[in-house]
Amino acid sequence: MNTIISLSKSLTQKYPECIDYNFIYAAVLGMKVLSVSKLQSLIYVSDIKTYLGKAVELDPEHVETRRILVEFYVKLPEIRGGSISISKKYKLGKTVADRDIYPRYGLKLLKEYIENFNYTDISPLGLAYLCNVKIQAGLINKLAVIEFMAKVLTLRADLRKL
């Protein structure tokens, strides 16, 4: 395992702009964390966040990296830097939008998700805006629908993926 870590690290240092090397190095460190004590795993947390973050920065649409990031944050206890609350807010907000139940609560959750959005979130910001559109349309709030549709359209993401 240490040989793989060394090799992955050297490739990442030699090719820092390669998404695959950043992703692989972070993944290998993640596997190492699973094989050591909780105390020893603290050594690797910062590097895992750094290299997964770099991979997302290089390609925000890299699905595998986003999934690993979410898994990393879900499995990592709060004391070591993990958080599942933001991911849960989006999922609950989306459920509200899809099922048309408790719309005001869904808007509140989506607002918190949008305000706290960063590269570690698996769901693109545009999807949160579209969930907002769906809820606001159900509430017949035309101005809010227009506002959130404008936000969706201003995002630089490929709209066909939304």
VODO-492006 format. One line per field, with one value per atom (N, C-alpha, C): residue in one letter; chain; residue number from 0; x, y, z. Coordinates in steps of 0.2 Angstrom, whole numbers, plus 5000, padded with zeros to 4 digits. Layout:
<atoms>
resn: (a, ...)
chain: (A, ...)
resi: (NUM, ...)
c1: (X, ...)
c2: (Y, ...)
c3: (Z, ...)
</atoms>
This chain:
<atoms>
resn: (m, m, m, n, n, n, t, t, t, i, i, i, i, i, i, s, s, s, l, l, l, s, s, s, k, k, k, s, s, s, l, l, l, t, t, t, q, q, q, k, k, k, y, y, y, p, p, p, e, e, e, c, c, c, i, i, i, d, d, d, y, y, y, n, n, n, f, f, f, i, i, i, y, y, y, a, a, a, a, a, a, v, v, v, l, l, l, g, g, g, m, m, m, k, k, k, v, v, v, l, l, l, s, s, s, v, v, v, s, s, s, k, k, k, l, l, l, q, q, q, s, s, s, l, l, l, i, i, i, y, y, y, v, v, v, s, s, s, d, d, d, i, i, i, k, k, k, t, t, t, y, y, y, l, l, l, g, g, g, k, k, k, a, a, a, v, v, v, e, e, e, l, l, l, d, d, d, p, p, p, e, e, e, h, h, h, v, v, v, e, e, e, t, t, t, r, r, r, r, r, r, i, i, i, l, l, l, v, v, v, e, e, e, f, f, f, y, y, y, v, v, v, k, k, k, l, l, l, p, p, p, e, e, e, i, i, i, r, r, r, g, g, g, g, g, g, s, s, s, i, i, i, s, s, s, i, i, i, s, s, s, k, k, k, k, k, k, y, y, y, k, k, k, l, l, l, g, g, g, k, k, k, t, t, t, v, v, v, a, a, a, d, d, d, r, r, r, d, d, d, i, i, i, y, y, y, p, p, p, r, r, r, y, y, y, g, g, g, l, l, l, k, k, k, l, l, l, l, l, l, k, k, k, e, e, e, y, y, y, i, i, i, e, e, e, n, n, n, f, f, f, n, n, n, y, y, y, t, t, t, d, d, d, i, i, i, s, s, s, p, p, p, l, l, l, g, g, g, l, l, l, a, a, a, y, y, y, l, l, l, c, c, c, n, n, n, v, v, v, k, k, k, i, i, i, q, q, q, a, a, a, g, g, g, l, l, l, i, i, i, n, n, n, k, k, k, l, l, l, a, a, a, v, v, v, i, i, i, e, e, e, f, f, f, m, m, m, a, a, a, k, k, k, v, v, v, l, l, l, t, t, t, l, l, l, r, r, r, a, a, a, d, d, d, l, l, l, r, r, r, k, k, k, l, l, l)
chain: (A, A, A, A, A, A, A, A, A, A, A, A, A, A, A, A, A, A, A, A, A, A, A, A, A, A, A, A, A, A, A, A, A, A, A, A, A, A, A, A, A, A, A, A, A, A, A, A, A, A, A, A, A, A, A, A, A, A, A, A, A, A, A, A, A, A, A, A, A, A, A, A, A, A, A, A, A, A, A, A, A, A, A, A, A, A, A, A, A, A, A, A, A, A, A, A, A, A, A, A, A, A, A, A, A, A, A, A, A, A, A, A, A, A, A, A, A, A, A, A, A, A, A, A, A, A, A, A, A, A, A, A, A, A, A, A, A, A, A, A, A, A, A, A, A, A, A, A, A, A, A, A, A, A, A, A, A, A, A, A, A, A, A, A, A, A, A, A, A, A, A, A, A, A, A, A, A, A, A, A, A, A, A, A, A, A, A, A, A, A, A, A, A, A, A, A, A, A, A, A, A, A, A, A, A, A, A, A, A, A, A, A, A, A, A, A, A, A, A, A, A, A, A, A, A, A, A, A, A, A, A, A, A, A, A, A, A, A, A, A, A, A, A, A, A, A, A, A, A, A, A, A, A, A, A, A, A, A, A, A, A, A, A, A, A, A, A, A, A, A, A, A, A, A, A, A, A, A, A, A, A, A, A, A, A, A, A, A, A, A, A, A, A, A, A, A, A, A, A, A, A, A, A, A, A, A, A, A, A, A, A, A, A, A, A, A, A, A, A, A, A, A, A, A, A, A, A, A, A, A, A, A, A, A, A, A, A, A, A, A, A, A, A, A, A, A, A, A, A, A, A, A, A, A, A, A, A, A, A, A, A, A, A, A, A, A, A, A, A, A, A, A, A, A, A, A, A, A, A, A, A, A, A, A, A, A, A, A, A, A, A, A, A, A, A, A, A, A, A, A, A, A, A, A, A, A, A, A, A, A, A, A, A, A, A, A, A, A, A, A, A, A, A, A, A, A, A, A, A, A, A, A, A, A, A, A, A, A, A, A, A, A, A, A, A, A, A, A, A, A, A, A, A, A, A, A, A, A, A, A, A, A, A, A, A, A, A, A, A, A, A, A, A, A, A, A, A, A, A, A, A, A, A, A, A, A)
resi: (0, 0, 0, 1, 1, 1, 2, 2, 2, 3, 3, 3, 4, 4, 4, 5, 5, 5, 6, 6, 6, 7, 7, 7, 8, 8, 8, 9, 9, 9, 10, 10, 10, 11, 11, 11, 12, 12, 12, 13, 13, 13, 14, 14, 14, 15, 15, 15, 16, 16, 16, 17, 17, 17, 18, 18, 18, 19, 19, 19, 20, 20, 20, 21, 21, 21, 22, 22, 22, 23, 23, 23, 24, 24, 24, 25, 25, 25, 26, 26, 26, 27, 27, 27, 28, 28, 28, 29, 29, 29, 30, 30, 30, 31, 31, 31, 32, 32, 32, 33, 33, 33, 34, 34, 34, 35, 35, 35, 36, 36, 36, 37, 37, 37, 38, 38, 38, 39, 39, 39, 40, 40, 40, 41, 41, 41, 42, 42, 42, 43, 43, 43, 44, 44, 44, 45, 45, 45, 46, 46, 46, 47, 47, 47, 48, 48, 48, 49, 49, 49, 50, 50, 50, 51, 51, 51, 52, 52, 52, 53, 53, 53, 54, 54, 54, 55, 55, 55, 56, 56, 56, 57, 57, 57, 58, 58, 58, 59, 59, 59, 60, 60, 60, 61, 61, 61, 62, 62, 62, 63, 63, 63, 64, 64, 64, 65, 65, 65, 66, 66, 66, 67, 67, 67, 68, 68, 68, 69, 69, 69, 70, 70, 70, 71, 71, 71, 72, 72, 72, 73, 73, 73, 74, 74, 74, 75, 75, 75, 76, 76, 76, 77, 77, 77, 78, 78, 78, 79, 79, 79, 80, 80, 80, 81, 81, 81, 82, 82, 82, 83, 83, 83, 84, 84, 84, 85, 85, 85, 86, 86, 86, 87, 87, 87, 88, 88, 88, 89, 89, 89, 90, 90, 90, 91, 91, 91, 92, 92, 92, 93, 93, 93, 94, 94, 94, 95, 95, 95, 96, 96, 96, 97, 97, 97, 98, 98, 98, 99, 99, 99, 100, 100, 100, 101, 101, 101, 102, 102, 102, 103, 103, 103, 104, 104, 104, 105, 105, 105, 106, 106, 106, 107, 107, 107, 108, 108, 108, 109, 109, 109, 110, 110, 110, 111, 111, 111, 112, 112, 112, 113, 113, 113, 114, 114, 114, 115, 115, 115, 116, 116, 116, 117, 117, 117, 118, 118, 118, 119, 119, 119, 120, 120, 120, 121, 121, 121, 122, 122, 122, 123, 123, 123, 124, 124, 124, 125, 125, 125, 126, 126, 126, 127, 127, 127, 128, 128, 128, 129, 129, 129, 130, 130, 130, 131, 131, 131, 132, 132, 132, 133, 133, 133, 134, 134, 134, 135, 135, 135, 136, 136, 136, 137, 137, 137, 138, 138, 138, 139, 139, 139, 140, 140, 140, 141, 141, 141, 142, 142, 142, 143, 143, 143, 144, 144, 144, 145, 145, 145, 146, 146, 146, 147, 147, 147, 148, 148, 148, 149, 149, 149, 150, 150, 150, 151, 151, 151, 152, 152, 152, 153, 153, 153, 154, 154, 154, 155, 155, 155, 156, 156, 156, 157, 157, 157, 158, 158, 158, 159, 159, 159, 160, 160, 160, 161, 161, 161)
c1: (5004, 5000, 5004, 5010, 5014, 5017, 5019, 5022, 5017, 5011, 5006, 5005, 5005, 5004, 5010, 5016, 5022, 5022, 5020, 5019, 5014, 5008, 5003, 5004, 5008, 5010, 5015, 5020, 5025, 5021, 5016, 5013, 5009, 5006, 5002, 5007, 5013, 5017, 5020, 5021, 5024, 5019, 5012, 5007, 5001, 5002, 4997, 4991, 4990, 4984, 4981, 4983, 4979, 4974, 4968, 4962, 4963, 4965, 4965, 4970, 4976, 4981, 4979, 4976, 4973, 4968, 4963, 4958, 4961, 4965, 4968, 4972, 4976, 4980, 4975, 4970, 4965, 4962, 4960, 4957, 4962, 4968, 4973, 4974, 4974, 4974, 4968, 4962, 4956, 4956, 4959, 4960, 4964, 4970, 4974, 4971, 4967, 4963, 4959, 4956, 4952, 4956, 4963, 4967, 4971, 4970, 4974, 4969, 4972, 4968, 4965, 4959, 4956, 4961, 4966, 4971, 4976, 4978, 4982, 4979, 4973, 4969, 4969, 4970, 4970, 4975, 4981, 4986, 4984, 4980, 4978, 4972, 4968, 4962, 4963, 4968, 4969, 4971, 4976, 4978, 4972, 4968, 4962, 4957, 4956, 4952, 4955, 4962, 4965, 4965, 4967, 4967, 4960, 4955, 4949, 4946, 4948, 4946, 4949, 4955, 4959, 4956, 4954, 4951, 4944, 4940, 4934, 4935, 4940, 4942, 4944, 4948, 4950, 4944, 4939, 4933, 4927, 4923, 4918, 4912, 4912, 4907, 4910, 4916, 4919, 4914, 4910, 4905, 4908, 4913, 4917, 4920, 4923, 4926, 4920, 4915, 4909, 4907, 4906, 4903, 4908, 4914, 4919, 4919, 4919, 4919, 4913, 4907, 4901, 4902, 4904, 4906, 4911, 4916, 4921, 4918, 4914, 4911, 4906, 4902, 4897, 4900, 4906, 4909, 4913, 4915, 4920, 4916, 4917, 4914, 4915, 4910, 4911, 4917, 4920, 4926, 4932, 4932, 4937, 4936, 4931, 4930, 4924, 4920, 4915, 4909, 4904, 4898, 4893, 4887, 4882, 4876, 4876, 4870, 4868, 4873, 4872, 4869, 4872, 4870, 4862, 4861, 4854, 4849, 4851, 4847, 4845, 4850, 4848, 4843, 4845, 4841, 4833, 4833, 4826, 4822, 4826, 4823, 4821, 4825, 4823, 4817, 4816, 4811, 4804, 4805, 4799, 4797, 4802, 4800, 4797, 4799, 4797, 4790, 4788, 4782, 4777, 4779, 4774, 4771, 4776, 4774, 4778, 4775, 4778, 4783, 4780, 4784, 4788, 4786, 4790, 4796, 4795, 4801, 4806, 4803, 4808, 4812, 4809, 4812, 4817, 4816, 4820, 4827, 4826, 4831, 4836, 4832, 4836, 4840, 4837, 4840, 4847, 4846, 4852, 4858, 4855, 4860, 4863, 4860, 4862, 4867, 4866, 4870, 4876, 4876, 4882, 4886, 4883, 4886, 4893, 4897, 4904, 4906, 4912, 4915, 4913, 4912, 4912, 4905, 4900, 4893, 4892, 4889, 4888, 4883, 4878, 4873, 4874, 4874, 4876, 4871, 4873, 4869, 4863, 4864, 4858, 4852, 4854, 4848, 4845, 4848, 4845, 4840, 4843, 4839, 4833, 4833, 4828, 4822, 4825, 4820, 4816, 4820, 4817, 4811, 4813, 4808, 4802, 4803, 4797, 4793, 4796, 4792, 4788, 4792, 4789, 4783, 4784, 4778, 4772, 4773, 4768, 4764, 4768, 4765, 4762, 4763, 4761, 4764, 4771, 4775, 4779, 4776, 4779, 4786, 4786, 4792, 4798, 4797, 4802, 4804, 4799, 4801, 4805, 4804, 4808, 4815, 4815, 4822, 4826, 4823, 4828, 4829, 4825, 4826, 4832, 4832, 4837, 4844, 4844, 4850, 4852, 4848, 4849, 4853, 4850, 4852, 4859, 4861, 4867, 4873, 4871, 4877, 4880, 4887, 4891, 4890, 4886, 4886, 4882, 4883, 4879, 4872, 4867, 4861, 4857, 4860, 4857, 4859, 4864, 4865, 4861, 4858, 4853, 4847)
c2: (4994, 5000, 5006, 5006, 5012, 5014, 5008, 5009, 5012, 5010, 5013, 5021, 5022, 5029, 5033, 5031, 5034, 5036, 5031, 5031, 5036, 5036, 5040, 5047, 5048, 5055, 5058, 5054, 5057, 5058, 5054, 5056, 5063, 5063, 5070, 5076, 5075, 5080, 5082, 5077, 5078, 5081, 5079, 5081, 5084, 5089, 5092, 5094, 5095, 5097, 5091, 5085, 5079, 5076, 5077, 5075, 5068, 5063, 5056, 5055, 5058, 5057, 5060, 5066, 5069, 5064, 5062, 5057, 5051, 5048, 5041, 5042, 5047, 5048, 5049, 5053, 5054, 5047, 5043, 5037, 5032, 5032, 5027, 5029, 5036, 5038, 5036, 5036, 5034, 5027, 5023, 5016, 5015, 5019, 5018, 5020, 5025, 5027, 5021, 5017, 5011, 5006, 5006, 5001, 5003, 5009, 5011, 5013, 5015, 5017, 5024, 5026, 5032, 5038, 5037, 5042, 5043, 5037, 5037, 5040, 5039, 5042, 5049, 5053, 5060, 5063, 5059, 5061, 5062, 5058, 5058, 5062, 5064, 5068, 5074, 5078, 5085, 5083, 5079, 5077, 5074, 5070, 5068, 5073, 5078, 5084, 5088, 5089, 5093, 5090, 5084, 5081, 5079, 5078, 5077, 5084, 5089, 5096, 5098, 5096, 5098, 5095, 5088, 5085, 5088, 5090, 5093, 5100, 5104, 5110, 5109, 5104, 5103, 5101, 5097, 5095, 5094, 5100, 5100, 5095, 5092, 5087, 5080, 5079, 5072, 5069, 5064, 5061, 5057, 5053, 5049, 5053, 5058, 5062, 5065, 5067, 5070, 5064, 5058, 5053, 5051, 5051, 5049, 5055, 5061, 5067, 5066, 5064, 5064, 5058, 5052, 5046, 5048, 5052, 5054, 5058, 5063, 5067, 5064, 5059, 5055, 5050, 5047, 5042, 5045, 5051, 5055, 5058, 5056, 5059, 5067, 5070, 5078, 5080, 5076, 5079, 5079, 5075, 5074, 5078, 5082, 5087, 5085, 5080, 5078, 5081, 5081, 5084, 5081, 5079, 5077, 5081, 5087, 5091, 5094, 5097, 5101, 5096, 5090, 5085, 5083, 5082, 5081, 5086, 5092, 5098, 5098, 5097, 5097, 5091, 5085, 5079, 5080, 5083, 5084, 5089, 5095, 5100, 5097, 5093, 5090, 5085, 5081, 5077, 5081, 5087, 5091, 5094, 5096, 5098, 5093, 5087, 5081, 5079, 5079, 5076, 5082, 5088, 5094, 5093, 5092, 5092, 5097, 5101, 5105, 5110, 5114, 5118, 5123, 5126, 5132, 5129, 5123, 5119, 5117, 5115, 5113, 5119, 5125, 5131, 5133, 5132, 5134, 5130, 5123, 5118, 5120, 5121, 5123, 5130, 5134, 5141, 5140, 5135, 5134, 5130, 5126, 5122, 5127, 5131, 5136, 5141, 5143, 5148, 5144, 5138, 5134, 5130, 5131, 5127, 5128, 5123, 5123, 5117, 5116, 5111, 5104, 5103, 5096, 5094, 5098, 5096, 5092, 5086, 5082, 5084, 5088, 5090, 5097, 5098, 5105, 5110, 5116, 5122, 5123, 5121, 5122, 5118, 5112, 5107, 5110, 5113, 5116, 5122, 5126, 5131, 5129, 5123, 5120, 5117, 5115, 5112, 5118, 5124, 5130, 5132, 5132, 5134, 5129, 5123, 5118, 5120, 5121, 5123, 5129, 5134, 5141, 5141, 5137, 5136, 5133, 5128, 5125, 5130, 5135, 5140, 5146, 5146, 5151, 5157, 5157, 5163, 5164, 5168, 5169, 5173, 5178, 5182, 5177, 5173, 5168, 5163, 5161, 5156, 5160, 5166, 5169, 5171, 5172, 5174, 5168, 5162, 5156, 5153, 5154, 5152, 5156, 5162, 5167, 5164, 5162, 5160, 5153, 5149, 5143, 5144, 5149, 5151, 5154, 5158, 5161, 5156, 5151, 5146, 5144, 5142, 5140, 5133, 5129, 5122, 5120, 5115, 5112, 5111, 5114, 5114, 5107, 5104, 5097, 5092, 5093, 5089, 5090, 5096, 5097, 5094)
c3: (5000, 5000, 5000, 5004, 5004, 4998, 4994, 4987, 4982, 4983, 4978, 4980, 4987, 4989, 4986, 4987, 4985, 4977, 4973, 4966, 4964, 4967, 4966, 4968, 4973, 4975, 4970, 4968, 4963, 4957, 4954, 4948, 4949, 4955, 4956, 4956, 4959, 4959, 4952, 4948, 4942, 4937, 4938, 4933, 4938, 4941, 4946, 4942, 4936, 4932, 4930, 4931, 4929, 4934, 4932, 4936, 4939, 4934, 4936, 4941, 4941, 4946, 4953, 4953, 4959, 4962, 4958, 4960, 4963, 4959, 4961, 4968, 4969, 4975, 4981, 4980, 4985, 4987, 4982, 4983, 4987, 4985, 4988, 4995, 4997, 5003, 5007, 5004, 5007, 5009, 5005, 5006, 5012, 5012, 5018, 5024, 5024, 5030, 5033, 5029, 5031, 5034, 5033, 5036, 5042, 5044, 5050, 5056, 5062, 5067, 5066, 5070, 5069, 5070, 5075, 5076, 5071, 5068, 5062, 5056, 5055, 5049, 5049, 5055, 5055, 5050, 5050, 5046, 5038, 5036, 5029, 5027, 5032, 5030, 5026, 5028, 5024, 5017, 5016, 5009, 5005, 5008, 5004, 5002, 5007, 5005, 4999, 5000, 4995, 4988, 4988, 4981, 4978, 4982, 4979, 4977, 4981, 4979, 4973, 4972, 4966, 4960, 4961, 4955, 4953, 4958, 4957, 4953, 4956, 4953, 4946, 4944, 4937, 4933, 4935, 4932, 4936, 4937, 4941, 4940, 4934, 4932, 4932, 4935, 4936, 4942, 4939, 4944, 4949, 4947, 4952, 4958, 4956, 4961, 4966, 4963, 4968, 4972, 4969, 4973, 4979, 4978, 4983, 4988, 4986, 4991, 4995, 4993, 4997, 5002, 4999, 5003, 5009, 5007, 5012, 5017, 5016, 5021, 5025, 5022, 5026, 5031, 5029, 5033, 5038, 5037, 5042, 5047, 5053, 5059, 5059, 5062, 5063, 5066, 5070, 5074, 5069, 5064, 5059, 5053, 5053, 5047, 5042, 5044, 5039, 5041, 5036, 5037, 5032, 5034, 5030, 5029, 5034, 5034, 5028, 5024, 5018, 5013, 5012, 5007, 5008, 5015, 5017, 5015, 5016, 5014, 5007, 5003, 4996, 4994, 4997, 4995, 4998, 5004, 5007, 5003, 5001, 4997, 4990, 4987, 4981, 4981, 4987, 4988, 4989, 4992, 4993, 4986, 4982, 4975, 4971, 4971, 4967, 4970, 4976, 4979, 4980, 4980, 4981, 4988, 4993, 5000, 5004, 5009, 5013, 5009, 5004, 5000, 5003, 5008, 5012, 5015, 5018, 5021, 5016, 5010, 5005, 5002, 5002, 5000, 5005, 5011, 5017, 5016, 5015, 5014, 5008, 5003, 4996, 4997, 5001, 5002, 5006, 5011, 5015, 5011, 5006, 5002, 4997, 4994, 4990, 4993, 4999, 5003, 5005, 5006, 5008, 5003, 4997, 4991, 4990, 4989, 4987, 4983, 4981, 4977, 4980, 4986, 4989, 4988, 4986, 4985, 4978, 4979, 4973, 4968, 4971, 4966, 4964, 4957, 4954, 4957, 4957, 4959, 4955, 4949, 4944, 4946, 4948, 4950, 4956, 4961, 4967, 4964, 4959, 4957, 4953, 4950, 4946, 4951, 4957, 4962, 4965, 4965, 4968, 4963, 4956, 4951, 4952, 4953, 4953, 4959, 4965, 4971, 4970, 4967, 4966, 4961, 4956, 4951, 4954, 4959, 4962, 4967, 4970, 4974, 4970, 4963, 4958, 4960, 4961, 4963, 4956, 4952, 4945, 4945, 4950, 4950, 4953, 4957, 4960, 4954, 4951, 4945, 4940, 4938, 4933, 4936, 4943, 4946, 4946, 4948, 4948, 4941, 4936, 4929, 4927, 4928, 4926, 4929, 4935, 4939, 4935, 4933, 4930, 4923, 4920, 4913, 4913, 4919, 4919, 4921, 4924, 4926, 4919, 4920, 4914, 4913, 4916, 4915, 4909, 4907, 4901, 4903, 4900, 4903, 4901, 4896, 4894, 4900, 4904, 4910, 4916, 4916, 4921, 4921)
</atoms>
